[in-house]
Amino acid sequence: MPWSEIVATSFATLFVVIDPIGLVPLFLALTPQSDKAERRRIAWRAMLASLVVLVIFALFGDAVLSFLGISLPAFRIAGGILLFVLALEMLFEKRTARRERNVAEAQAEHAADTQGPSGASEDDEDIAVFPLAVPLIAGPGAITSILLLMSHHQGDYAAQALVVAVMVAVLALTLAFFLAAGWFGHHLGPTLIRALTRVLGVILAALAMQFILTGLQNAGF
């Protein structure tokens, strides 16, 4: 497979699943009282935590599947179905509602746990890991996507390294969106973000069907 096709497929899948644009209003909602420096620190911590989680699954996910006795075609089909459901949620705005519910629950937990100035730093650290890193960035969809992309190029270490590099690039792009969250929050309204989310949902649905068809073909159907 040409490297340009690997990059295009990997970037489209991971960008749509992680959805950096859709995460911006949630990032702003989680950091309403934070200044620019605090938001920058939270964004960096969230990206590093997400990177660690996704790299672990990228490197050792195949071994976990083998240990559990799950074949790659079966995982491709199951993963494709999961991504297709995720695409339907994006199209009908169920995913946004679920993410906002996670954010609201996290805010309530942090508000209850924060006690005075000494709790502010720990609160920021908690927000960076949960819910920002997991499950908003490195959630089930992103984990499934990186496993599918890596398994699709099993044995081709150069292609797999390229997939990991694309994953890092998407996380870096997400970090850039977080760092510019104030600007985006001012210029991008909720209507535009919802429209972009639906367009990305259509793209993800097509990619999910391709994963399912590839899995069926590899299984002999």
PyMOL commands that set and color helices and strands:
alter all, ss='L'
color gray80, all
select helices_A, chain A and resi 3-18+20-30+36-68+72-91+94-113+118-137+140-152+157-179+181-187+190-218
alter helices_A, ss='H'
color red, helices_A
deselect
rebuild
show_as cartoon
